[in-house]
Amino acid sequence: MQLFDIGANLTHSAFAHDLPQTVRRAREAGVTRIMVTGTTVDESMAAIRTADELDLCASAGVHPHHARDCGPQTIPALRELARHPRIVAIGECGLDFNRNYSTHPDQEKWFVAQLELGLELGLPLFLHSRDAHPRFYEILRHHDVKQAVAHCFTGEKEELHAYLKLGLYIGITGWICDERRGRHLLELVKEVPKERLLLETDPPYLTPRDLKPQPKARRNEPAFLPHIARAVARALGRPVEEIAAETTRNAVRLFRLNESGSSAAAQRPLAA
């Protein structure tokens, strides 16, 4: 069984002391590919370094929490970072109307700017939305976004079908393992076409609630992706090996990866 973790915050300080060991555990568990998530320009640069050092892929983008910190150099910097062959997506970008660390106008401005960058470069988008439907959907529809994943989907049926109508992929995390907040996903995941389903851990957050024993300090990591895959397989009533193969194939297709794991859309290595 080989799995692709499409979203891992491996530049987070929680992994500062054991990142190589974390990736080794993931590979031993069958997680053969991991995309390191970029959440700011600096973190996207760190994601590239991590991907280079550990033979992974990465995204480059600015999370909506950090939209307030964007400025005239943000998009040019992301454009340059996106030239690196390890970058396979633009993001994490989107809207977060739950925490509201950045104002709604700032979030929308820089979300749109990153959508336009992804469309310009021909790179798929790694999308974040929390309590932002239907505005999030309206922006995606207006820009005719198709090559993208709704990362860490936790929404309801209407939201799911809005994204599927656009042609988006759907990322499922350990939220589906939470009997309090994620029970509805056990039914909704059945409505995701098998060619649109992706899996992710989103570590160090979202440790599967039913994982036993719980890891120290409840730190999530990519090695737990098989646990999520098994939860999805049970919900679908299908063998976990099929789910692993399909979701890996979907991720490779979305991110247009070649055999080395680099983006086929990359133009040239990042300048020194």
Accessible surface in RSA format (square Angstrom, percent):
REM  Atomic radii and reference values for relative SASA: ProtOr
REM  Chains: A
REM  Algorithm: Lee & Richards
REM  Probe-radius: 1.40
REM  Slices: 20
REM RES _ NUM      All-atoms   Total-Side   Main-Chain    Non-polar    All polar
REM                ABS   REL    ABS   REL    ABS   REL    ABS   REL    ABS   REL
RES MET A   1    95.63  49.5  30.86  20.4  64.77 154.2  40.30  34.3  55.33  73.3
RES GLN A   2   115.37  64.5 109.29  79.9   6.08  14.5  23.71  50.5  91.65  69.5
RES LEU A   3     0.21   0.1   0.21   0.1   0.00   0.0   0.21   0.1   0.00   0.0
RES PHE A   4     1.99   1.0   0.15   0.1   1.84   4.8   0.15   0.1   1.84   5.3
RES ASP A   5     0.00   0.0   0.00   0.0   0.00   0.0   0.00   0.0   0.00   0.0
RES ILE A   6     0.46   0.3   0.46   0.3   0.00   0.0   0.46   0.3   0.00   0.0
RES GLY A   7     0.10   0.1   0.00   N/A   0.10   0.1   0.10   0.3   0.00   0.0
RES ALA A   8     0.00   0.0   0.00   0.0   0.00   0.0   0.00   0.0   0.00   0.0
RES ASN A   9    14.90  10.3  14.86  14.4   0.04   0.1   7.88  19.0   7.02   6.8
RES LEU A  10     2.42   1.3   0.00   0.0   2.42   6.1   0.00   0.0   2.42   6.5
RES THR A  11    35.61  25.3   8.59   8.7  27.02  64.4   9.75  13.1  25.86  39.1
RES HIS A  12    63.35  34.6  52.85  36.7  10.49  26.8  43.45  44.8  19.90  23.2
RES SER A  13    88.52  74.8  70.26  93.8  18.26  42.1  50.03 106.5  38.49  53.9
RES ALA A  14    39.31  36.1  14.11  21.8  25.20  57.3  27.45  38.7  11.86  31.4
RES PHE A  15     1.44   0.7   0.27   0.2   1.16   3.0   0.82   0.5   0.61   1.8
RES ALA A  16    73.14  67.2  32.63  50.4  40.51  92.1  44.32  62.4  28.81  76.3
RES HIS A  17   176.01  96.2 144.78 100.6  31.23  79.9 104.67 107.9  71.33  83.0
RES ASP A  18    35.87  25.1  35.71  35.5   0.16   0.4  20.42  48.1  15.45  15.4
RES LEU A  19    26.30  14.6  25.98  18.6   0.32   0.8  25.98  18.2   0.32   0.9
RES PRO A  20    78.42  57.2  73.83  67.3   4.59  16.7  73.95  61.1   4.47  27.8
RES GLN A  21    68.53  38.3  68.53  50.1   0.00   0.0  15.16  32.3  53.37  40.5
RES THR A  22     0.00   0.0   0.00   0.0   0.00   0.0   0.00   0.0   0.00   0.0
RES VAL A  23     1.43   0.9   1.43   1.3   0.00   0.0   1.43   1.2   0.00   0.0
RES ARG A  24   127.95  53.7 124.51  63.5   3.44   8.2  53.74  73.5  74.20  45.0
RES ARG A  25    84.98  35.7  81.89  41.7   3.09   7.4  50.82  69.5  34.16  20.7
RES ALA A  26     0.00   0.0   0.00   0.0   0.00   0.0   0.00   0.0   0.00   0.0
RES ARG A  27    93.84  39.4  79.06  40.3  14.77  35.2  41.40  56.6  52.44  31.8
RES GLU A  28   131.18  75.3  91.06  68.9  40.13  95.5  49.51  95.8  81.68  66.7
RES ALA A  29    37.95  34.9  15.61  24.1  22.34  50.8  27.80  39.2  10.15  26.9
RES GLY A  30    13.10  16.1   0.00   N/A  13.10  16.1  12.83  35.2   0.26   0.6
RES VAL A  31     0.21   0.1   0.00   0.0   0.21   0.5   0.00   0.0   0.21   0.6
RES THR A  32    53.80  38.3  38.11  38.6  15.69  37.4  36.51  49.0  17.29  26.1
RES ARG A  33    65.14  27.3  62.18  31.7   2.96   7.0  18.93  25.9  46.21  28.0
RES ILE A  34     1.66   0.9   0.86   0.6   0.80   1.9   0.86   0.6   0.80   2.2
RES MET A  35     0.00   0.0   0.00   0.0   0.00   0.0   0.00   0.0   0.00   0.0
RES VAL A  36     0.00   0.0   0.00   0.0   0.00   0.0   0.00   0.0   0.00   0.0
RES THR A  37     2.56   1.8   1.19   1.2   1.38   3.3   0.55   0.7   2.02   3.0
RES GLY A  38     0.00   0.0   0.00   N/A   0.00   0.0   0.00   0.0   0.00   0.0
RES THR A  39    26.17  18.6  26.17  26.5   0.00   0.0  14.81  19.9  11.36  17.2
RES THR A  40    30.85  21.9  30.85  31.3   0.00   0.0  28.30  38.0   2.55   3.9
RES VAL A  41    36.56  24.1  34.50  31.2   2.06   5.0  34.50  30.0   2.06   5.6
RES ASP A  42   105.08  73.6  99.95  99.5   5.13  12.1  29.34  69.1  75.74  75.5
RES GLU A  43    58.89  33.8  58.89  44.6   0.00   0.0  16.30  31.5  42.60  34.8
RES SER A  44     0.00   0.0   0.00   0.0   0.00   0.0   0.00   0.0   0.00   0.0
RES MET A  45    74.62  38.6  73.26  48.5   1.36   3.2  56.48  48.0  18.14  24.0
RES ALA A  46    18.46  17.0  17.69  27.3   0.77   1.8  17.94  25.3   0.52   1.4
RES ALA A  47     0.00   0.0   0.00   0.0   0.00   0.0   0.00   0.0   0.00   0.0
RES ILE A  48     5.41   3.1   5.41   4.0   0.00   0.0   5.41   3.9   0.00   0.0
RES ARG A  49   130.94  55.0 128.55  65.5   2.39   5.7  62.38  85.3  68.56  41.6
RES THR A  50    11.78   8.4  11.30  11.5   0.47   1.1   0.28   0.4  11.50  17.4
RES ALA A  51     0.00   0.0   0.00   0.0   0.00   0.0   0.00   0.0   0.00   0.0
RES ASP A  52    70.19  49.2  50.19  50.0  20.00  47.3  21.23  50.0  48.96  48.8
RES GLU A  53   133.39  76.6  96.77  73.2  36.61  87.2  44.39  85.9  88.99  72.7
RES LEU A  54    30.04  16.7  25.67  18.4   4.37  11.0  29.81  20.9   0.23   0.6
RES ASP A  55    88.45  62.0  76.23  75.9  12.22  28.9  25.27  59.5  63.18  63.0
RES LEU A  56     7.31   4.1   1.26   0.9   6.06  15.2   7.25   5.1   0.07   0.2
RES CYS A  57     5.39   4.1   4.09   4.6   1.31   3.1   1.07   2.7   4.33   4.7
RES ALA A  58     0.00   0.0   0.00   0.0   0.00   0.0   0.00   0.0   0.00   0.0
RES SER A  59     0.00   0.0   0.00   0.0   0.00   0.0   0.00   0.0   0.00   0.0
RES ALA A  60     0.00   0.0   0.00   0.0   0.00   0.0   0.00   0.0   0.00   0.0
RES GLY A  61     0.00   0.0   0.00   N/A   0.00   0.0   0.00   0.0   0.00   0.0
RES VAL A  62     7.08   4.7   5.36   4.9   1.72   4.2   5.36   4.7   1.72   4.7
RES HIS A  63    19.16  10.5  19.02  13.2   0.14   0.4   9.06   9.3  10.10  11.8
RES PRO A  64     3.18   2.3   0.00   0.0   3.18  11.6   3.18   2.6   0.00   0.0
RES HIS A  65    36.75  20.1  35.64  24.8   1.11   2.8  24.25  25.0  12.50  14.5
RES HIS A  66    64.83  35.4  64.52  44.8   0.30   0.8  39.46  40.7  25.37  29.5
RES ALA A  67     3.03   2.8   1.85   2.9   1.18   2.7   1.86   2.6   1.17   3.1
RES ARG A  68   148.21  62.2 120.62  61.5  27.60  65.7  32.88  44.9 115.33  69.9
RES ASP A  69   104.89  73.5  70.27  69.9  34.62  81.9  34.98  82.3  69.91  69.7
RES CYS A  70    23.43  17.7   1.89   2.1  21.54  50.6   1.63   4.1  21.80  23.5
RES GLY A  71    20.60  25.4   0.00   N/A  20.60  25.4  18.46  50.6   2.15   4.8
RES PRO A  72   123.03  89.7  99.39  90.6  23.64  85.9 110.91  91.6  12.12  75.3
RES GLN A  73   131.64  73.6 129.97  95.0   1.66   4.0  62.69 133.4  68.94  52.3
RES THR A  74    13.28   9.4  10.09  10.2   3.20   7.6   4.16   5.6   9.12  13.8
RES ILE A  75    25.40  14.5  25.19  18.8   0.20   0.5  25.19  18.1   0.20   0.6
RES PRO A  76    59.90  43.7  52.39  47.8   7.51  27.3  53.62  44.3   6.27  39.0
RES ALA A  77    32.13  29.5  22.14  34.2   9.99  22.7  30.99  43.6   1.14   3.0
RES LEU A  78     0.00   0.0   0.00   0.0   0.00   0.0   0.00   0.0   0.00   0.0
RES ARG A  79    73.25  30.8  73.25  37.3   0.00   0.0  27.56  37.7  45.69  27.7
RES GLU A  80    51.67  29.7  50.79  38.4   0.87   2.1  35.22  68.1  16.45  13.4
RES LEU A  81     7.12   4.0   7.12   5.1   0.00   0.0   7.12   5.0   0.00   0.0
RES ALA A  82     4.35   4.0   0.27   0.4   4.08   9.3   0.74   1.0   3.61   9.6
RES ARG A  83    60.15  25.3  59.45  30.3   0.70   1.7   1.45   2.0  58.70  35.6
RES HIS A  84    16.57   9.1  16.57  11.5   0.00   0.0   5.59   5.8  10.99  12.8
RES PRO A  85    41.10  30.0  41.10  37.5   0.00   0.0  41.10  33.9   0.00   0.0
RES ARG A  86    41.50  17.4  41.50  21.2   0.00   0.0   0.32   0.4  41.18  25.0
RES ILE A  87     0.06   0.0   0.00   0.0   0.06   0.2   0.00   0.0   0.06   0.2
RES VAL A  88     0.00   0.0   0.00   0.0   0.00   0.0   0.00   0.0   0.00   0.0
RES ALA A  89     0.00   0.0   0.00   0.0   0.00   0.0   0.00   0.0   0.00   0.0
RES ILE A  90     0.00   0.0   0.00   0.0   0.00   0.0   0.00   0.0   0.00   0.0
RES GLY A  91     0.00   0.0   0.00   N/A   0.00   0.0   0.00   0.0   0.00   0.0
RES GLU A  92     7.17   4.1   7.17   5.4   0.00   0.0   0.00   0.0   7.17   5.9
RES CYS A  93     0.00   0.0   0.00   0.0   0.00   0.0   0.00   0.0   0.00   0.0
RES GLY A  94     2.13   2.6   0.00   N/A   2.13   2.6   0.00   0.0   2.13   4.8
RES LEU A  95     0.00   0.0   0.00   0.0   0.00   0.0   0.00   0.0   0.00   0.0
RES ASP A  96     1.61   1.1   1.52   1.5   0.09   0.2   0.18   0.4   1.43   1.4
RES PHE A  97    38.55  19.3  23.66  14.7  14.88  38.7  23.66  14.3  14.88  42.6
RES ASN A  98    61.39  42.3  37.29  36.0  24.10  58.0   2.63   6.3  58.76  56.8
RES ARG A  99   119.87  50.3  99.99  51.0  19.88  47.3  21.93  30.0  97.94  59.4
RES ASN A 100    71.79  49.5  51.58  49.8  20.21  48.7  21.40  51.5  50.39  48.7
RES TYR A 101   103.44  48.3  91.25  51.9  12.19  31.7  67.18  50.5  36.27  44.7
RES SER A 102     2.53   2.1   0.00   0.0   2.53   5.8   2.49   5.3   0.03   0.0
RES THR A 103    82.99  59.0  74.46  75.5   8.53  20.3  78.13 104.9   4.87   7.4
RES HIS A 104    74.56  40.8  72.33  50.3   2.23   5.7  49.19  50.7  25.37  29.5
RES PRO A 105   100.63  73.3  87.81  80.0  12.83  46.6  96.01  79.3   4.62  28.7
RES ASP A 106    48.53  34.0  48.39  48.2   0.14   0.3   1.45   3.4  47.08  47.0
RES GLN A 107     2.06   1.2   1.01   0.7   1.05   2.5   0.01   0.0   2.06   1.6
RES GLU A 108    40.10  23.0  39.81  30.1   0.29   0.7  11.87  23.0  28.23  23.1
RES LYS A 109   127.63  62.3 113.83  69.8  13.80  32.8  74.56  67.1  53.06  56.5
RES TRP A 110    27.93  11.2  27.93  13.5   0.00   0.0  22.66  12.1   5.27   8.6
RES PHE A 111     1.85   0.9   0.00   0.0   1.85   4.8   0.89   0.5   0.96   2.7
RES VAL A 112    37.12  24.4  37.12  33.6   0.00   0.0  37.12  32.3   0.00   0.0
RES ALA A 113    20.59  18.9  15.98  24.7   4.60  10.5  18.39  25.9   2.19   5.8
RES GLN A 114     3.44   1.9   3.44   2.5   0.00   0.0   0.51   1.1   2.94   2.2
RES LEU A 115     0.00   0.0   0.00   0.0   0.00   0.0   0.00   0.0   0.00   0.0
RES GLU A 116    89.21  51.2  84.28  63.8   4.93  11.7  27.64  53.5  61.57  50.3
RES LEU A 117     2.31   1.3   0.15   0.1   2.16   5.4   1.82   1.3   0.49   1.3
RES GLY A 118     0.48   0.6   0.00   N/A   0.48   0.6   0.12   0.3   0.36   0.8
RES LEU A 119    88.85  49.5  65.62  46.9  23.23  58.4  68.75  48.3  20.09  54.1
RES GLU A 120   104.69  60.1  65.42  49.5  39.27  93.5  47.71  92.3  56.98  46.5
RES LEU A 121    27.78  15.5  11.12   8.0  16.65  41.9  14.80  10.4  12.98  34.9
RES GLY A 122    32.24  39.8   0.00   N/A  32.24  39.8  31.82  87.3   0.41   0.9
RES LEU A 123    10.58   5.9   4.85   3.5   5.74  14.4   5.02   3.5   5.56  15.0
RES PRO A 124     0.66   0.5   0.66   0.6   0.00   0.0   0.66   0.5   0.00   0.0
RES LEU A 125     1.38   0.8   1.38   1.0   0.00   0.0   1.38   1.0   0.00   0.0
RES PHE A 126     0.15   0.1   0.15   0.1   0.00   0.0   0.15   0.1   0.00   0.0
RES LEU A 127     0.71   0.4   0.05   0.0   0.66   1.7   0.12   0.1   0.60   1.6
RES HIS A 128    25.89  14.1  25.57  17.8   0.31   0.8  22.36  23.0   3.53   4.1
RES SER A 129    27.92  23.6   4.83   6.5  23.09  53.2   4.69  10.0  23.22  32.5
RES ARG A 130    87.49  36.7  84.16  42.9   3.33   7.9  25.44  34.8  62.05  37.6
RES ASP A 131    99.16  69.5  63.14  62.8  36.02  85.2  29.21  68.7  69.96  69.8
RES ALA A 132     2.70   2.5   0.00   0.0   2.70   6.1   1.78   2.5   0.92   2.4
RES HIS A 133    50.95  27.8  25.20  17.5  25.74  65.9  23.04  23.7  27.91  32.5
RES PRO A 134    76.77  56.0  76.77  70.0   0.00   0.0  76.77  63.4   0.00   0.0
RES ARG A 135    95.13  39.9  94.42  48.1   0.72   1.7  29.75  40.7  65.38  39.6
RES PHE A 136     0.98   0.5   0.98   0.6   0.00   0.0   0.98   0.6   0.00   0.0
RES TYR A 137    24.99  11.7  24.99  14.2   0.00   0.0  17.94  13.5   7.05   8.7
RES GLU A 138    63.49  36.5  60.21  45.6   3.28   7.8  14.52  28.1  48.98  40.0
RES ILE A 139     6.05   3.4   4.34   3.2   1.71   4.1   6.05   4.4   0.00   0.0
RES LEU A 140     0.00   0.0   0.00   0.0   0.00   0.0   0.00   0.0   0.00   0.0
RES ARG A 141   135.80  57.0 124.56  63.5  11.24  26.8  39.37  53.8  96.42  58.4
RES HIS A 142   149.47  81.7 120.04  83.4  29.42  75.3  75.22  77.5  74.25  86.4
RES HIS A 143    38.50  21.0  25.80  17.9  12.71  32.5  25.49  26.3  13.02  15.1
RES ASP A 144    91.39  64.0  82.49  82.1   8.90  21.0  29.13  68.6  62.26  62.1
RES VAL A 145     1.31   0.9   0.66   0.6   0.65   1.6   0.66   0.6   0.65   1.8
RES LYS A 146   105.94  51.7 103.66  63.6   2.29   5.4  87.22  78.5  18.72  19.9
RES GLN A 147    84.24  47.1  79.90  58.4   4.35  10.4  37.30  79.4  46.94  35.6
RES ALA A 148     0.00   0.0   0.00   0.0   0.00   0.0   0.00   0.0   0.00   0.0
RES VAL A 149     0.00   0.0   0.00   0.0   0.00   0.0   0.00   0.0   0.00   0.0
RES ALA A 150     5.99   5.5   4.69   7.2   1.30   3.0   5.99   8.4   0.00   0.0
RES HIS A 151    10.73   5.9   4.27   3.0   6.45  16.5   0.98   1.0   9.75  11.3
RES CYS A 152    23.80  18.0  17.37  19.4   6.43  15.1   5.23  13.2  18.57  20.0
RES PHE A 153     8.44   4.2   4.66   2.9   3.78   9.8   8.33   5.0   0.11   0.3
RES THR A 154    42.33  30.1  29.63  30.0  12.71  30.3   3.70   5.0  38.63  58.4
RES GLY A 155    13.54  16.7   0.00   N/A  13.54  16.7  12.01  33.0   1.53   3.4
RES GLU A 156   110.85  63.6 110.25  83.4   0.61   1.4  57.35 110.9  53.50  43.7
RES LYS A 157   117.60  57.4 116.59  71.5   1.02   2.4  65.20  58.7  52.40  55.8
RES GLU A 158   133.94  76.9 120.96  91.5  12.98  30.9  52.98 102.5  80.97  66.1
RES GLU A 159    28.39  16.3  27.92  21.1   0.47   1.1   2.80   5.4  25.59  20.9
RES LEU A 160     0.84   0.5   0.84   0.6   0.00   0.0   0.84   0.6   0.00   0.0
RES HIS A 161    76.67  41.9  71.87  50.0   4.81  12.3  53.93  55.6  22.75  26.5
RES ALA A 162    14.98  13.8   8.49  13.1   6.49  14.8  14.11  19.9   0.87   2.3
RES TYR A 163     2.17   1.0   2.17   1.2   0.00   0.0   2.17   1.6   0.00   0.0
RES LEU A 164    31.10  17.3  15.45  11.1  15.65  39.3  15.98  11.2  15.11  40.7
RES LYS A 165   170.65  83.3 133.97  82.2  36.68  87.3  91.75  82.6  78.91  84.1
RES LEU A 166    23.29  13.0  16.53  11.8   6.76  17.0  19.96  14.0   3.33   9.0
RES GLY A 167    18.11  22.3   0.00   N/A  18.11  22.3  17.41  47.8   0.70   1.6
RES LEU A 168     0.06   0.0   0.00   0.0   0.06   0.1   0.00   0.0   0.06   0.1
RES TYR A 169     7.63   3.6   7.63   4.3   0.00   0.0   0.00   0.0   7.63   9.4
RES ILE A 170     0.14   0.1   0.14   0.1   0.00   0.0   0.14   0.1   0.00   0.0
RES GLY A 171     0.00   0.0   0.00   N/A   0.00   0.0   0.00   0.0   0.00   0.0
RES ILE A 172     1.91   1.1   1.91   1.4   0.00   0.0   1.91   1.4   0.00   0.0
RES THR A 173     0.07   0.0   0.00   0.0   0.07   0.2   0.00   0.0   0.07   0.1
RES GLY A 174     2.69   3.3   0.00   N/A   2.69   3.3   0.84   2.3   1.85   4.1
RES TRP A 175    39.94  16.0  36.45  17.6   3.49   8.2  39.22  20.9   0.72   1.2
RES ILE A 176     4.90   2.8   0.00   0.0   4.90  11.8   0.00   0.0   4.90  13.3
RES CYS A 177     9.44   7.1   0.00   0.0   9.44  22.2   5.45  13.8   3.99   4.3
RES ASP A 178     6.82   4.8   6.22   6.2   0.60   1.4   3.80   8.9   3.02   3.0
RES GLU A 179    86.57  49.7  73.08  55.3  13.49  32.1  54.82 106.0  31.76  25.9
RES ARG A 180   143.27  60.2 106.43  54.3  36.84  87.7  53.30  72.8  89.97  54.5
RES ARG A 181   119.11  50.0 103.30  52.7  15.81  37.7  52.33  71.5  66.79  40.5
RES GLY A 182     0.00   0.0   0.00   N/A   0.00   0.0   0.00   0.0   0.00   0.0
RES ARG A 183   146.47  61.5 143.40  73.1   3.07   7.3  60.22  82.3  86.25  52.3
RES HIS A 184    50.04  27.4  37.85  26.3  12.19  31.2  41.78  43.1   8.26   9.6
RES LEU A 185     1.13   0.6   1.13   0.8   0.00   0.0   1.13   0.8   0.00   0.0
RES LEU A 186    61.09  34.0  60.67  43.4   0.42   1.1  60.67  42.6   0.42   1.1
RES GLU A 187   105.40  60.5 103.45  78.3   1.95   4.7  52.02 100.6  53.38  43.6
RES LEU A 188    12.94   7.2  12.93   9.3   0.01   0.0  12.94   9.1   0.00   0.0
RES VAL A 189     2.04   1.3   0.03   0.0   2.01   4.8   1.22   1.1   0.82   2.2
RES LYS A 190   108.88  53.1  79.80  49.0  29.09  69.3  44.24  39.8  64.64  68.9
RES GLU A 191    62.02  35.6  44.23  33.5  17.79  42.4  32.58  63.0  29.44  24.0
RES VAL A 192    12.72   8.4   1.77   1.6  10.96  26.4   2.05   1.8  10.67  28.9
RES PRO A 193    52.83  38.5  40.36  36.8  12.46  45.3  52.54  43.4   0.29   1.8
RES LYS A 194   125.91  61.4 116.78  71.7   9.13  21.7  69.20  62.3  56.71  60.4
RES GLU A 195    89.12  51.2  86.52  65.5   2.60   6.2  43.44  84.0  45.68  37.3
RES ARG A 196    62.39  26.2  62.39  31.8   0.00   0.0   5.15   7.0  57.23  34.7
RES LEU A 197     5.73   3.2   5.73   4.1   0.00   0.0   5.73   4.0   0.00   0.0
RES LEU A 198     0.09   0.1   0.09   0.1   0.00   0.0   0.09   0.1   0.00   0.0
RES LEU A 199     0.86   0.5   0.19   0.1   0.67   1.7   0.19   0.1   0.67   1.8
RES GLU A 200     0.00   0.0   0.00   0.0   0.00   0.0   0.00   0.0   0.00   0.0
RES THR A 201     0.00   0.0   0.00   0.0   0.00   0.0   0.00   0.0   0.00   0.0
RES ASP A 202    15.34  10.7  15.34  15.3   0.00   0.0   0.00   0.0  15.34  15.3
RES PRO A 203     0.00   0.0   0.00   0.0   0.00   0.0   0.00   0.0   0.00   0.0
RES PRO A 204    15.80  11.5   7.86   7.2   7.93  28.8   7.86   6.5   7.93  49.3
RES TYR A 205   113.25  52.9 107.67  61.3   5.57  14.5  86.30  64.9  26.94  33.2
RES LEU A 206    42.07  23.4  24.93  17.8  17.14  43.1  33.41  23.5   8.66  23.3
RES THR A 207    11.21   8.0   1.52   1.5   9.69  23.1   0.84   1.1  10.37  15.7
RES PRO A 208     0.00   0.0   0.00   0.0   0.00   0.0   0.00   0.0   0.00   0.0
RES ARG A 209    95.46  40.1  84.02  42.8  11.44  27.2  12.88  17.6  82.58  50.0
RES ASP A 210    57.05  40.0  44.49  44.3  12.56  29.7  29.30  69.0  27.75  27.7
RES LEU A 211    22.17  12.3  21.99  15.7   0.18   0.4  21.99  15.4   0.18   0.5
RES LYS A 212   173.31  84.5 143.92  88.3  29.39  70.0 101.69  91.5  71.62  76.3
RES PRO A 213   123.14  89.7 110.26 100.5  12.88  46.8 116.71  96.4   6.43  39.9
RES GLN A 214    65.73  36.8  42.08  30.8  23.65  56.3  42.08  89.6  23.65  17.9
RES PRO A 215    29.01  21.1  13.51  12.3  15.51  56.4  24.78  20.5   4.24  26.3
RES LYS A 216   192.94  94.1 169.75 104.2  23.19  55.2 122.77 110.5  70.17  74.7
RES ALA A 217    97.21  89.4  50.34  77.7  46.86 106.6  69.24  97.5  27.97  74.1
RES ARG A 218   122.10  51.3 114.95  58.6   7.15  17.0  61.89  84.6  60.21  36.5
RES ARG A 219    42.24  17.7  39.22  20.0   3.01   7.2  21.75  29.7  20.49  12.4
RES ASN A 220     0.00   0.0   0.00   0.0   0.00   0.0   0.00   0.0   0.00   0.0
RES GLU A 221    11.35   6.5  11.35   8.6   0.00   0.0   1.01   2.0  10.34   8.4
RES PRO A 222     0.00   0.0   0.00   0.0   0.00   0.0   0.00   0.0   0.00   0.0
RES ALA A 223    18.70  17.2  10.17  15.7   8.53  19.4  10.17  14.3   8.53  22.6
RES PHE A 224    38.35  19.2  36.30  22.5   2.05   5.3  38.35  23.3   0.00   0.0
RES LEU A 225     0.00   0.0   0.00   0.0   0.00   0.0   0.00   0.0   0.00   0.0
RES PRO A 226    10.17   7.4  10.17   9.3   0.00   0.0  10.17   8.4   0.00   0.0
RES HIS A 227    30.18  16.5  29.54  20.5   0.65   1.7  20.87  21.5   9.31  10.8
RES ILE A 228     0.00   0.0   0.00   0.0   0.00   0.0   0.00   0.0   0.00   0.0
RES ALA A 229     0.00   0.0   0.00   0.0   0.00   0.0   0.00   0.0   0.00   0.0
RES ARG A 230   104.40  43.8 103.54  52.8   0.87   2.1  37.60  51.4  66.81  40.5
RES ALA A 231     4.97   4.6   3.68   5.7   1.29   2.9   4.33   6.1   0.64   1.7
RES VAL A 232     0.00   0.0   0.00   0.0   0.00   0.0   0.00   0.0   0.00   0.0
RES ALA A 233     4.98   4.6   4.58   7.1   0.40   0.9   4.68   6.6   0.30   0.8
RES ARG A 234   157.90  66.3 131.08  66.8  26.82  63.9  81.50 111.4  76.41  46.3
RES ALA A 235    18.09  16.6   0.00   0.0  18.09  41.1  10.75  15.1   7.33  19.4
RES LEU A 236    43.02  24.0  19.36  13.9  23.66  59.5  22.09  15.5  20.93  56.3
RES GLY A 237    69.24  85.4   0.00   N/A  69.24  85.4  36.91 101.3  32.33  72.4
RES ARG A 238    66.14  27.8  53.54  27.3  12.60  30.0  38.77  53.0  27.37  16.6
RES PRO A 239    71.86  52.4  60.43  55.1  11.43  41.6  71.33  58.9   0.53   3.3
RES VAL A 240    25.67  16.9  22.40  20.3   3.27   7.9  22.40  19.5   3.27   8.9
RES GLU A 241   103.43  59.4  98.55  74.6   4.87  11.6  49.98  96.7  53.45  43.6
RES GLU A 242    77.32  44.4  73.82  55.8   3.51   8.3  31.46  60.8  45.86  37.4
RES ILE A 243     0.77   0.4   0.61   0.5   0.16   0.4   0.77   0.6   0.00   0.0
RES ALA A 244     0.79   0.7   0.79   1.2   0.00   0.0   0.79   1.1   0.00   0.0
RES ALA A 245    48.68  44.8  38.72  59.7   9.96  22.7  46.35  65.3   2.32   6.2
RES GLU A 246    20.36  11.7  20.03  15.2   0.32   0.8   7.87  15.2  12.49  10.2
RES THR A 247     2.95   2.1   1.95   2.0   1.00   2.4   1.39   1.9   1.56   2.4
RES THR A 248    23.53  16.7  23.53  23.9   0.00   0.0  23.53  31.6   0.00   0.0
RES ARG A 249   136.18  57.2 130.53  66.5   5.65  13.5  62.78  85.8  73.40  44.5
RES ASN A 250     4.12   2.8   4.12   4.0   0.00   0.0   0.00   0.0   4.12   4.0
RES ALA A 251     0.08   0.1   0.08   0.1   0.00   0.0   0.08   0.1   0.00   0.0
RES VAL A 252    45.48  29.9  44.60  40.4   0.89   2.1  44.60  38.8   0.89   2.4
RES ARG A 253   110.00  46.2  96.86  49.4  13.14  31.3  75.85 103.7  34.15  20.7
RES LEU A 254     0.12   0.1   0.00   0.0   0.12   0.3   0.12   0.1   0.00   0.0
RES PHE A 255     0.72   0.4   0.00   0.0   0.72   1.9   0.00   0.0   0.72   2.1
RES ARG A 256    94.59  39.7  86.93  44.3   7.67  18.3  57.57  78.7  37.03  22.4
RES LEU A 257    19.29  10.7   0.39   0.3  18.89  47.5   0.40   0.3  18.89  50.8
RES ASN A 258    65.54  45.2  54.72  52.9  10.82  26.1  38.26  92.1  27.28  26.4
RES GLU A 259   174.71 100.3 148.36 112.2  26.35  62.7  65.61 126.9 109.11  89.1
RES SER A 260    75.21  63.6  49.77  66.4  25.44  58.6  56.63 120.6  18.57  26.0
RES GLY A 261    11.69  14.4   0.00   N/A  11.69  14.4  11.51  31.6   0.18   0.4
RES SER A 262    17.19  14.5  17.19  22.9   0.00   0.0   5.58  11.9  11.61  16.3
RES SER A 263     6.24   5.3   0.37   0.5   5.87  13.5   0.00   0.0   6.24   8.7
RES ALA A 264    74.06  68.1  40.46  62.4  33.60  76.4  46.37  65.3  27.69  73.3
RES ALA A 265    34.27  31.5  10.91  16.8  23.37  53.2  21.93  30.9  12.34  32.7
RES ALA A 266    27.36  25.2   4.24   6.5  23.12  52.6   5.73   8.1  21.62  57.3
RES GLN A 267   103.98  58.1  67.96  49.7  36.02  85.8  36.10  76.8  67.88  51.5
RES ARG A 268   106.43  44.7 100.52  51.2   5.91  14.1  54.86  75.0  51.58  31.3
RES PRO A 269    92.06  67.1  88.63  80.8   3.44  12.5  88.63  73.2   3.44  21.4
RES LEU A 270    51.42  28.6  33.55  24.0  17.86  44.9  33.55  23.6  17.86  48.1
RES ALA A 271    62.03  57.0  41.64  64.3  20.39  46.4  50.65  71.3  11.38  30.2
RES ALA A 272   152.05 139.8  71.52 110.4  80.53 183.2 110.41 155.5  41.64 110.3
END  Absolute sums over single chains surface
CHAIN  1 A    11771.7       9595.9       2175.8       6354.4       5417.3
END  Absolute sums over all chains
TOTAL         11771.7       9595.9       2175.8       6354.4       5417.3
